[in-house]
Structures are given as structure tokens and as C-alpha cells.
Amino acid sequence: GVDSLTVSADPASPRRTNSIGSSSSIVTGANGYLGKAIVHELLKDKGGGQNQKQRIFCLTRPQRVKTETEYWQHFCATTENVDLRVLPYDMLDGGETLLEALKQTSAHVPCCVYHVASKFGPAQNHQQTALDNVQGAEDLVRTLAKYRRDSTSKLMDNNSDNQQDKLPPKLVLTSSMAAVRGTGQAPKNGKFYTFEDWNTSSELGANWGASYQWSKAESERRARQLCQELGIPMVSLCPSFVFGPPHDAKSSTSYSLELVGQWAQGESPVQSRLFV
């Protein structure tokens, strides 16, 4: 029954963002292994100096809103100039929950959306899981464009002539080396992988691994096409296998961590190809 909760360095005095030295960040999948690490890095960031005001929106599964808020209260208690909000998120709701988060940002400050949420791991219906990942990325870009249109209309109605006000949200898409190359696929230039390389060998429906790899390539490709069409600034990051000590060992259920644990215990062979 929890819709959203707010964590603040000073809960009794909700902070207001202004147009000087302020920023807003939205992280989808913030309750996950990688998403949580990104939020921790954002809390460390003092890009605008000590007076930099940050508003961070952690978009999590609805059932995790309360526990995630309790988790972040510990870290925000001693953090200055931060307004951190934990909101429910469903990447398959057509952008509804993302739009609710965007409406809580200010049209007068830069906003960056870190799209981390995706389904990863063995699944019986892996083909549908892959299609869901692509749909989630497409809906996210369209929602950013809708928010931009709506915000611009409101600013025009208010006779705002500040060009900075009309800047669209920026998108950082967490893609993968799986989008760059399939199993055994050589670099296009014969030496190393570049932005010109795309996974052309993984087939949707072949097995869960191939479906997941296909989904990462297709998600990035469709997001990039839509961003170009709709005028949304975008950058994609393509890490290989992501692992390391989790910030929250108690609640982390990452399949990546589970796989590393199997390697460490000798329960399955190490797949070094995942690190290239």
C-alpha cells in the first residue's frame, strides 16, 4: 500500500531545488545490484561543489519501496543537499510510473535518467522476457519525449524565454557487450570492438542466453533510433560481466552474483568469455 516515500538529509525541512547548482537524477531498477551502486555514486558526486543540490529518484519494484527507503535513510542521514525519493516503477506500464517521477523533477534544472532496469537470468518463457526488455526501453524513450513536449507547452504558456528550461532529459542507457557481439563474433575491424559493432548472431528464442543477448542489442538499437527521431540526448554504456561486492549483501538477488558464487564454489565452470 506504499506509493512513495521520501528520504532527506533533514526530513523536517523538505528541500526545494532551484536553477543554480541543482540537478535531478532518475535511476530505474534502483533496488538491483547495479542500480543501487549507481545511486551510491550519485550520492558521492559533488560536481557542483558543496552547494550542489541533488534530487535523486530511486525507481524500484512496488513491493520494495518501503525496504529501500529504510535502506537509504541510513546513508542520507549525513549527506548534505540531497533529496532522495523512492518511487514504485513498472517498466511495462507504458511509462506511467516513469512519468510520475518526471513530474516531480523541475523543468528548470538538468535531469538525467539512468535506465538500468531489465530482466536477466534463466526464464522459462525467455522469448517474452526478451521482448519485455525491448518494450521497456522503447516506452521509456517515448515517455521522455512526452514529458519534454508537455513541459515545453507549460513553459510556453508561462511565457518562459529561458532556453535552458527547454532542454530535454538526458538518457544514459545501460546496455551490454552482449549488444556489441554474440558468442564467437569477431570485431568488425578484426582487432577490437567499437561503436560500429553490433551483435548479429544471437537469435531470439534459441535459449535464454541468446534471447537475453538479442534483447540487449535490440533495446539499444531501438532506443537509439527513437532518441534520434524524438530529440532525446542519449549515451549507452556497454559493460561486459558486472560483478563485485554488493552494497547491500542482505537483499541483493542478482543473478550475476549467484553465478560468481557458483564459480567460487566450483559448482560450475568459469565462463571467461563473459568478461570480453
ZADO-1210 file (C-alpha; in nm, 4 decimals, padded with zeros to 6 digits):
<atoms>
<atom x="00.0000" y="00.0000" z="00.0000" code="GLY" pos="1"/>
<atom x="00.3027" y="00.2319" z="-00.0106" code="VAL" pos="2"/>
<atom x="00.3008" y="00.4620" z="-00.3145" code="ASP" pos="3"/>
<atom x="00.6243" y="00.6526" z="-00.2493" code="SER" pos="4"/>
<atom x="00.8488" y="00.7618" z="00.0334" code="LEU" pos="5"/>
<atom x="01.0986" y="01.0440" z="00.0678" code="THR" pos="6"/>
<atom x="01.4372" y="01.0341" z="00.2370" code="VAL" pos="7"/>
<atom x="01.6092" y="01.3644" z="00.3123" code="SER" pos="8"/>
<atom x="01.9176" y="01.4848" z="00.4967" code="ALA" pos="9"/>
<atom x="01.6735" y="01.6897" z="00.7009" code="ASP" pos="10"/>
<atom x="01.3281" y="01.5266" z="00.6774" code="PRO" pos="11"/>
<atom x="01.1703" y="01.8059" z="00.8797" code="ALA" pos="12"/>
<atom x="01.2739" y="02.0589" z="00.6156" code="SER" pos="13"/>
<atom x="01.1993" y="01.9322" z="00.2614" code="PRO" pos="14"/>
<atom x="01.4493" y="02.0835" z="00.0234" code="ARG" pos="15"/>
<atom x="01.3499" y="02.2840" z="-00.2814" code="ARG" pos="16"/>
<atom x="01.5595" y="02.2622" z="-00.5931" code="THR" pos="17"/>
<atom x="01.6467" y="02.5848" z="-00.7700" code="ASN" pos="18"/>
<atom x="01.8042" y="02.6586" z="-01.1062" code="SER" pos="19"/>
<atom x="02.1518" y="02.7303" z="-00.9691" code="ILE" pos="20"/>
<atom x="02.3796" y="02.4372" z="-00.8925" code="GLY" pos="21"/>
<atom x="02.0964" y="02.1828" z="-00.8961" code="SER" pos="22"/>
<atom x="02.0355" y="01.8512" z="-01.0688" code="SER" pos="23"/>
<atom x="01.7842" y="01.5687" z="-01.0833" code="SER" pos="24"/>
<atom x="01.8657" y="01.2035" z="-01.1432" code="SER" pos="25"/>
<atom x="01.6261" y="00.9157" z="-01.2019" code="ILE" pos="26"/>
<atom x="01.7523" y="00.5580" z="-01.1715" code="VAL" pos="27"/>
<atom x="01.5284" y="00.2758" z="-01.2924" code="THR" pos="28"/>
<atom x="01.5912" y="-00.0610" z="-01.1303" code="GLY" pos="29"/>
<atom x="01.7429" y="00.1177" z="-00.8302" code="ALA" pos="30"/>
<atom x="01.6789" y="-00.1773" z="-00.5997" code="ASN" pos="31"/>
<atom x="01.9017" y="-00.4007" z="-00.8131" code="GLY" pos="32"/>
<atom x="02.2714" y="-00.4761" z="-00.7837" code="TYR" pos="33"/>
<atom x="02.3909" y="-00.2263" z="-01.0449" code="LEU" pos="34"/>
<atom x="02.1173" y="00.0315" z="-00.9901" code="GLY" pos="35"/>
<atom x="02.1979" y="00.0588" z="-00.6208" code="LYS" pos="36"/>
<atom x="02.5685" y="00.1051" z="-00.6984" code="ALA" pos="37"/>
<atom x="02.4817" y="00.3921" z="-00.9340" code="ILE" pos="38"/>
<atom x="02.2758" y="00.5668" z="-00.6649" code="VAL" pos="39"/>
<atom x="02.5682" y="00.5361" z="-00.4228" code="HIS" pos="40"/>
<atom x="02.7944" y="00.7030" z="-00.6805" code="GLU" pos="41"/>
<atom x="02.5420" y="00.9816" z="-00.7335" code="LEU" pos="42"/>
<atom x="02.5401" y="01.0476" z="-00.3595" code="LEU" pos="43"/>
<atom x="02.9195" y="01.0845" z="-00.3680" code="LYS" pos="44"/>
<atom x="02.9093" y="01.3244" z="-00.6630" code="ASP" pos="45"/>
<atom x="02.9791" y="01.6864" z="-00.5780" code="LYS" pos="46"/>
<atom x="03.0003" y="01.8075" z="-00.9363" code="GLY" pos="47"/>
<atom x="02.8619" y="02.1472" z="-00.8480" code="GLY" pos="48"/>
<atom x="03.0616" y="02.1846" z="-00.5286" code="GLY" pos="49"/>
<atom x="02.9345" y="02.1832" z="-00.1719" code="GLN" pos="50"/>
<atom x="02.6297" y="02.3887" z="-00.2718" code="ASN" pos="51"/>
<atom x="02.5227" y="02.1400" z="-00.5379" code="GLN" pos="52"/>
<atom x="02.1661" y="02.0361" z="-00.4653" code="LYS" pos="53"/>
<atom x="02.0695" y="01.6882" z="-00.5775" code="GLN" pos="54"/>
<atom x="01.7311" y="01.5306" z="-00.6185" code="ARG" pos="55"/>
<atom x="01.7581" y="01.1557" z="-00.6742" code="ILE" pos="56"/>
<atom x="01.4629" y="00.9362" z="-00.7649" code="PHE" pos="57"/>
<atom x="01.5108" y="00.5656" z="-00.6995" code="CYS" pos="58"/>
<atom x="01.2585" y="00.3749" z="-00.9094" code="LEU" pos="59"/>
<atom x="01.2068" y="00.0289" z="-00.7637" code="THR" pos="60"/>
<atom x="00.9636" y="-00.2594" z="-00.7705" code="ARG" pos="61"/>
<atom x="00.6482" y="-00.1517" z="-00.5841" code="PRO" pos="62"/>
<atom x="00.6940" y="-00.4151" z="-00.3134" code="GLN" pos="63"/>
<atom x="01.0448" y="-00.2830" z="-00.2415" code="ARG" pos="64"/>
<atom x="00.9576" y="00.0844" z="-00.1816" code="VAL" pos="65"/>
<atom x="00.9388" y="00.0574" z="00.1977" code="LYS" pos="66"/>
<atom x="01.2547" y="-00.1547" z="00.2459" code="THR" pos="67"/>
<atom x="01.4547" y="00.0570" z="00.0019" code="GLU" pos="68"/>
<atom x="01.3504" y="00.3751" z="00.1809" code="THR" pos="69"/>
<atom x="01.4692" y="00.2280" z="00.5104" code="GLU" pos="70"/>
<atom x="01.7986" y="00.1341" z="00.3445" code="TYR" pos="71"/>
<atom x="01.8631" y="00.4849" z="00.2078" code="TRP" pos="72"/>
<atom x="01.7689" y="00.6621" z="00.5314" code="GLN" pos="73"/>
<atom x="02.0962" y="00.5381" z="00.6787" code="HIS" pos="74"/>
<atom x="02.3080" y="00.6879" z="00.4001" code="PHE" pos="75"/>
<atom x="02.1198" y="01.0157" z="00.3639" code="CYS" pos="76"/>
<atom x="02.1259" y="01.0973" z="00.7351" code="ALA" pos="77"/>
<atom x="02.4722" y="01.2529" z="00.6994" code="THR" pos="78"/>
<atom x="02.4522" y="01.3639" z="00.3359" code="THR" pos="79"/>
<atom x="02.4093" y="01.7343" z="00.2671" code="GLU" pos="80"/>
<atom x="02.1869" y="01.8871" z="-00.0005" code="ASN" pos="81"/>
<atom x="02.0172" y="01.5638" z="-00.1075" code="VAL" pos="82"/>
<atom x="01.6503" y="01.4933" z="-00.1564" code="ASP" pos="83"/>
<atom x="01.6209" y="01.1194" z="-00.2281" code="LEU" pos="84"/>
<atom x="01.2841" y="00.9719" z="-00.3142" code="ARG" pos="85"/>
<atom x="01.1942" y="00.6055" z="-00.3556" code="VAL" pos="86"/>
<atom x="00.9106" y="00.5542" z="-00.6029" code="LEU" pos="87"/>
<atom x="00.7368" y="00.2468" z="-00.7468" code="PRO" pos="88"/>
<atom x="00.8268" y="00.1529" z="-01.1044" code="TYR" pos="89"/>
<atom x="00.6972" y="-00.0898" z="-01.3620" code="ASP" pos="90"/>
<atom x="00.8858" y="-00.0853" z="-01.6914" code="MET" pos="91"/>
<atom x="00.5866" y="-00.2459" z="-01.8679" code="LEU" pos="92"/>
<atom x="00.3162" y="00.0039" z="-01.7680" code="ASP" pos="93"/>
<atom x="00.3587" y="00.2148" z="-02.0805" code="GLY" pos="94"/>
<atom x="00.5697" y="00.4758" z="-01.8999" code="GLY" pos="95"/>
<atom x="00.3081" y="00.5663" z="-01.6376" code="GLU" pos="96"/>
<atom x="00.5276" y="00.5300" z="-01.3282" code="THR" pos="97"/>
<atom x="00.8265" y="00.6929" z="-01.5004" code="LEU" pos="98"/>
<atom x="00.6114" y="00.9904" z="-01.5966" code="LEU" pos="99"/>
<atom x="00.5026" y="01.0306" z="-01.2348" code="GLU" pos="100"/>
<atom x="00.8703" y="01.0538" z="-01.1342" code="ALA" pos="101"/>
<atom x="00.9486" y="01.3011" z="-01.4136" code="LEU" pos="102"/>
<atom x="00.6646" y="01.5246" z="-01.2973" code="LYS" pos="103"/>
<atom x="00.8411" y="01.5572" z="-00.9617" code="GLN" pos="104"/>
<atom x="01.1548" y="01.6948" z="-01.1269" code="THR" pos="105"/>
<atom x="01.1877" y="02.0614" z="-01.2181" code="SER" pos="106"/>
<atom x="01.1818" y="02.1855" z="-01.5762" code="ALA" pos="107"/>
<atom x="01.4351" y="02.4449" z="-01.4638" code="HIS" pos="108"/>
<atom x="01.7189" y="02.2050" z="-01.3761" code="VAL" pos="109"/>
<atom x="01.9097" y="01.9389" z="-01.5739" code="PRO" pos="110"/>
<atom x="01.7664" y="01.5882" z="-01.5451" code="CYS" pos="111"/>
<atom x="01.9416" y="01.2624" z="-01.6286" code="CYS" pos="112"/>
<atom x="01.7641" y="00.9271" z="-01.6482" code="VAL" pos="113"/>
<atom x="01.9757" y="00.6173" z="-01.5888" code="TYR" pos="114"/>
<atom x="01.7874" y="00.3229" z="-01.7359" code="HIS" pos="115"/>
<atom x="01.9166" y="00.0116" z="-01.5615" code="VAL" pos="116"/>
<atom x="01.6003" y="-00.1960" z="-01.5196" code="ALA" pos="117"/>
<atom x="01.5817" y="-00.5130" z="-01.7289" code="SER" pos="118"/>
<atom x="01.5079" y="-00.8797" z="-01.6792" code="LYS" pos="119"/>
<atom x="01.8194" y="-01.1000" z="-01.6611" code="PHE" pos="120"/>
<atom x="01.8519" y="-01.4673" z="-01.5758" code="GLY" pos="121"/>
<atom x="01.7110" y="-01.8049" z="-01.6806" code="PRO" pos="122"/>
<atom x="01.3416" y="-01.7876" z="-01.7660" code="ALA" pos="123"/>
<atom x="01.1007" y="-02.0469" z="-01.8966" code="GLN" pos="124"/>
<atom x="00.9487" y="-01.8023" z="-02.1443" code="ASN" pos="125"/>
<atom x="01.2770" y="-01.6315" z="-02.2299" code="HIS" pos="126"/>
<atom x="01.1458" y="-01.5078" z="-02.5621" code="GLN" pos="127"/>
<atom x="00.8751" y="-01.2996" z="-02.3934" code="GLN" pos="128"/>
<atom x="01.1246" y="-01.1814" z="-02.1323" code="THR" pos="129"/>
<atom x="01.3483" y="-01.0518" z="-02.4118" code="ALA" pos="130"/>
<atom x="01.0571" y="-00.8766" z="-02.5822" code="LEU" pos="131"/>
<atom x="00.9649" y="-00.7179" z="-02.2469" code="ASP" pos="132"/>
<atom x="01.3157" y="-00.5710" z="-02.2169" code="ASN" pos="133"/>
<atom x="01.2853" y="-00.4119" z="-02.5601" code="VAL" pos="134"/>
<atom x="00.9351" y="-00.2822" z="-02.4889" code="GLN" pos="135"/>
<atom x="01.0534" y="-00.1291" z="-02.1622" code="GLY" pos="136"/>
<atom x="01.3321" y="00.0626" z="-02.3375" code="ALA" pos="137"/>
<atom x="01.1029" y="00.1867" z="-02.6146" code="GLU" pos="138"/>
<atom x="00.8350" y="00.3022" z="-02.3701" code="ASP" pos="139"/>
<atom x="01.0957" y="00.4824" z="-02.1612" code="LEU" pos="140"/>
<atom x="01.2206" y="00.6900" z="-02.4566" code="VAL" pos="141"/>
<atom x="00.8672" y="00.7744" z="-02.5678" code="ARG" pos="142"/>
<atom x="00.7832" y="00.8812" z="-02.2125" code="THR" pos="143"/>
<atom x="01.0854" y="01.1134" z="-02.2004" code="LEU" pos="144"/>
<atom x="00.9683" y="01.2696" z="-02.5272" code="ALA" pos="145"/>
<atom x="00.6135" y="01.3102" z="-02.3938" code="LYS" pos="146"/>
<atom x="00.7425" y="01.4758" z="-02.0774" code="TYR" pos="147"/>
<atom x="00.9531" y="01.7107" z="-02.2879" code="ARG" pos="148"/>
<atom x="00.6533" y="01.8078" z="-02.5021" code="ARG" pos="149"/>
<atom x="00.4292" y="01.8619" z="-02.2007" code="ASP" pos="150"/>
<atom x="00.6938" y="02.0642" z="-02.0150" code="SER" pos="151"/>
<atom x="00.7639" y="02.2822" z="-02.3178" code="THR" pos="152"/>
<atom x="00.3928" y="02.3554" z="-02.3573" code="SER" pos="153"/>
<atom x="00.3660" y="02.4635" z="-01.9947" code="LYS" pos="154"/>
<atom x="00.6725" y="02.6857" z="-02.0252" code="LEU" pos="155"/>
<atom x="00.5299" y="02.8478" z="-02.3389" code="MET" pos="156"/>
<atom x="00.2003" y="02.9043" z="-02.1579" code="ASP" pos="157"/>
<atom x="00.4001" y="03.0770" z="-01.8829" code="ASN" pos="158"/>
<atom x="00.5864" y="03.2874" z="-02.1437" code="ASN" pos="159"/>
<atom x="00.9246" y="03.1495" z="-02.0368" code="SER" pos="160"/>
<atom x="01.2080" y="03.2556" z="-02.2665" code="ASP" pos="161"/>
<atom x="01.4829" y="03.0676" z="-02.0823" code="ASN" pos="162"/>
<atom x="01.6279" y="02.8251" z="-02.3365" code="GLN" pos="163"/>
<atom x="01.7778" y="02.6070" z="-02.0642" code="GLN" pos="164"/>
<atom x="01.4237" y="02.5384" z="-01.9439" code="ASP" pos="165"/>
<atom x="01.3502" y="02.3623" z="-02.2703" code="LYS" pos="166"/>
<atom x="01.6347" y="02.1114" z="-02.2518" code="LEU" pos="167"/>
<atom x="01.5070" y="01.7520" z="-02.2675" code="PRO" pos="168"/>
<atom x="01.6024" y="01.4928" z="-02.0074" code="PRO" pos="169"/>
<atom x="01.9226" y="01.3087" z="-02.0920" code="LYS" pos="170"/>
<atom x="01.9248" y="00.9298" z="-02.1135" code="LEU" pos="171"/>
<atom x="02.2058" y="00.7003" z="-02.0019" code="VAL" pos="172"/>
<atom x="02.1135" y="00.3521" z="-02.1197" code="LEU" pos="173"/>
<atom x="02.2773" y="00.0556" z="-01.9502" code="THR" pos="174"/>
<atom x="02.3370" y="-00.1737" z="-02.2442" code="SER" pos="175"/>
<atom x="02.5903" y="-00.4566" z="-02.2541" code="SER" pos="176"/>
<atom x="02.8735" y="-00.6095" z="-02.4513" code="MET" pos="177"/>
<atom x="02.6020" y="-00.8593" z="-02.5412" code="ALA" pos="178"/>
<atom x="02.4696" y="-00.5830" z="-02.7679" code="ALA" pos="179"/>
<atom x="02.8110" y="-00.5480" z="-02.9301" code="VAL" pos="180"/>
<atom x="02.8993" y="-00.9102" z="-03.0049" code="ARG" pos="181"/>
<atom x="02.7438" y="-01.2527" z="-02.9911" code="GLY" pos="182"/>
<atom x="02.9261" y="-01.5673" z="-02.8815" code="THR" pos="183"/>
<atom x="03.2346" y="-01.6077" z="-03.1003" code="GLY" pos="184"/>
<atom x="03.1574" y="-01.2966" z="-03.3072" code="GLN" pos="185"/>
<atom x="03.4805" y="-01.1229" z="-03.4155" code="ALA" pos="186"/>
<atom x="03.5259" y="-00.7431" z="-03.4181" code="PRO" pos="187"/>
<atom x="03.4287" y="-00.5731" z="-03.7415" code="LYS" pos="188"/>
<atom x="03.7789" y="-00.4272" z="-03.7851" code="ASN" pos="189"/>
<atom x="03.9441" y="-00.7589" z="-03.6957" code="GLY" pos="190"/>
<atom x="04.1214" y="-00.6110" z="-03.3924" code="LYS" pos="191"/>
<atom x="03.8887" y="-00.4646" z="-03.1292" code="PHE" pos="192"/>
<atom x="03.5230" y="-00.3803" z="-03.0768" code="TYR" pos="193"/>
<atom x="03.3981" y="-00.0276" z="-03.1465" code="THR" pos="194"/>
<atom x="03.0642" y="00.1562" z="-03.1620" code="PHE" pos="195"/>
<atom x="03.0228" y="00.0172" z="-03.5129" code="GLU" pos="196"/>
<atom x="02.9949" y="-00.3399" z="-03.3831" code="ASP" pos="197"/>
<atom x="02.6513" y="-00.4917" z="-03.3195" code="TRP" pos="198"/>
<atom x="02.5543" y="-00.8394" z="-03.2118" code="ASN" pos="199"/>
<atom x="02.4247" y="-01.0050" z="-03.5288" code="THR" pos="200"/>
<atom x="02.4465" y="-01.3696" z="-03.4223" code="SER" pos="201"/>
<atom x="02.2272" y="-01.4122" z="-03.1120" code="SER" pos="202"/>
<atom x="01.8801" y="-01.5333" z="-03.2056" code="GLU" pos="203"/>
<atom x="01.5589" y="-01.4590" z="-03.0193" code="LEU" pos="204"/>
<atom x="01.4148" y="-01.7838" z="-02.8830" code="GLY" pos="205"/>
<atom x="01.7255" y="-02.0033" z="-02.9283" code="ALA" pos="206"/>
<atom x="01.7836" y="-02.0290" z="-02.5499" code="ASN" pos="207"/>
<atom x="01.7586" y="-01.7908" z="-02.2571" code="TRP" pos="208"/>
<atom x="02.1147" y="-01.6620" z="-02.3004" code="GLY" pos="209"/>
<atom x="02.0704" y="-01.5918" z="-02.6706" code="ALA" pos="210"/>
<atom x="01.7315" y="-01.4281" z="-02.6088" code="SER" pos="211"/>
<atom x="01.8823" y="-01.2022" z="-02.3426" code="TYR" pos="212"/>
<atom x="02.1731" y="-01.1041" z="-02.5689" code="GLN" pos="213"/>
<atom x="01.9301" y="-01.0330" z="-02.8525" code="TRP" pos="214"/>
<atom x="01.7231" y="-00.8159" z="-02.6185" code="SER" pos="215"/>
<atom x="02.0227" y="-00.6015" z="-02.5211" code="LYS" pos="216"/>
<atom x="02.1156" y="-00.5372" z="-02.8835" code="ALA" pos="217"/>
<atom x="01.7574" y="-00.4698" z="-02.9894" code="GLU" pos="218"/>
<atom x="01.6869" y="-00.2495" z="-02.6848" code="SER" pos="219"/>
<atom x="01.9878" y="-00.0285" z="-02.7562" code="GLU" pos="220"/>
<atom x="01.9168" y="-00.0166" z="-03.1291" code="ARG" pos="221"/>
<atom x="01.5520" y="00.0820" z="-03.0808" code="ARG" pos="222"/>
<atom x="01.6315" y="00.3315" z="-02.8042" code="ALA" pos="223"/>
<atom x="01.8938" y="00.4979" z="-03.0218" code="ARG" pos="224"/>
<atom x="01.6587" y="00.5176" z="-03.3205" code="GLN" pos="225"/>
<atom x="01.3782" y="00.6660" z="-03.1120" code="LEU" pos="226"/>
<atom x="01.6096" y="00.9144" z="-02.9383" code="CYS" pos="227"/>
<atom x="01.7281" y="01.0419" z="-03.2759" code="GLN" pos="228"/>
<atom x="01.3714" y="01.0716" z="-03.4017" code="GLU" pos="229"/>
<atom x="01.2371" y="01.2386" z="-03.0868" code="LEU" pos="230"/>
<atom x="01.5351" y="01.4605" z="-02.9981" code="GLY" pos="231"/>
<atom x="01.6383" y="01.2940" z="-02.6726" code="ILE" pos="232"/>
<atom x="02.0134" y="01.3106" z="-02.5901" code="PRO" pos="233"/>
<atom x="02.1382" y="00.9578" z="-02.5237" code="MET" pos="234"/>
<atom x="02.4555" y="00.7718" z="-02.4392" code="VAL" pos="235"/>
<atom x="02.4787" y="00.3951" z="-02.3961" code="SER" pos="236"/>
<atom x="02.7237" y="00.2060" z="-02.1759" code="LEU" pos="237"/>
<atom x="02.8210" y="-00.1478" z="-02.2748" code="CYS" pos="238"/>
<atom x="02.9904" y="-00.3256" z="-01.9835" code="PRO" pos="239"/>
<atom x="03.0794" y="-00.6915" z="-02.0000" code="SER" pos="240"/>
<atom x="03.0126" y="-00.9051" z="-01.6929" code="PHE" pos="241"/>
<atom x="02.9422" y="-00.6844" z="-01.3888" code="VAL" pos="242"/>
<atom x="03.0414" y="-00.8241" z="-01.0505" code="PHE" pos="243"/>
<atom x="03.1954" y="-00.7263" z="-00.7182" code="GLY" pos="244"/>
<atom x="03.0887" y="-00.6859" z="-00.3550" code="PRO" pos="245"/>
<atom x="02.7276" y="-00.5613" z="-00.3404" code="PRO" pos="246"/>
<atom x="02.6438" y="-00.2551" z="-00.1314" code="HIS" pos="247"/>
<atom x="02.3579" y="-00.4442" z="00.0253" code="ASP" pos="248"/>
<atom x="02.4528" y="-00.8110" z="00.0608" code="ALA" pos="249"/>
<atom x="02.1377" y="-00.8956" z="00.2554" code="LYS" pos="250"/>
<atom x="01.8834" y="-00.8013" z="-00.0093" code="SER" pos="251"/>
<atom x="02.0797" y="-00.8394" z="-00.3333" code="SER" pos="252"/>
<atom x="01.9450" y="-01.1201" z="-00.5507" code="THR" pos="253"/>
<atom x="02.1497" y="-01.0513" z="-00.8637" code="SER" pos="254"/>
<atom x="02.1905" y="-01.3485" z="-01.0961" code="TYR" pos="255"/>
<atom x="02.5421" y="-01.2191" z="-01.1705" code="SER" pos="256"/>
<atom x="02.6363" y="-01.2602" z="-00.8039" code="LEU" pos="257"/>
<atom x="02.4754" y="-01.6022" z="-00.7962" code="GLU" pos="258"/>
<atom x="02.6824" y="-01.7071" z="-01.0974" code="LEU" pos="259"/>
<atom x="03.0078" y="-01.5795" z="-00.9461" code="VAL" pos="260"/>
<atom x="02.9219" y="-01.7707" z="-00.6281" code="GLY" pos="261"/>
<atom x="02.8844" y="-02.0889" z="-00.8313" code="GLN" pos="262"/>
<atom x="03.2269" y="-02.0314" z="-00.9872" code="TRP" pos="263"/>
<atom x="03.3885" y="-01.9645" z="-00.6487" code="ALA" pos="264"/>
<atom x="03.2371" y="-02.2820" z="-00.5040" code="GLN" pos="265"/>
<atom x="03.3395" y="-02.4881" z="-00.8059" code="GLY" pos="266"/>
<atom x="02.9751" y="-02.5649" z="-00.8841" code="GLU" pos="267"/>
<atom x="03.0063" y="-02.4551" z="-01.2474" code="SER" pos="268"/>
<atom x="03.2951" y="-02.3709" z="-01.4842" code="PRO" pos="269"/>
<atom x="03.4124" y="-02.0093" z="-01.5063" code="VAL" pos="270"/>
<atom x="03.2905" y="-01.8505" z="-01.8288" code="GLN" pos="271"/>
<atom x="03.5755" y="-01.6134" z="-01.9075" code="SER" pos="272"/>
<atom x="03.4141" y="-01.5150" z="-02.2391" code="ARG" pos="273"/>
<atom x="03.1648" y="-01.3064" z="-02.0398" code="LEU" pos="274"/>
<atom x="03.4442" y="-01.0667" z="-01.9434" code="PHE" pos="275"/>
<atom x="03.5344" y="-00.9671" z="-02.3009" code="VAL" pos="276"/>
</atoms>
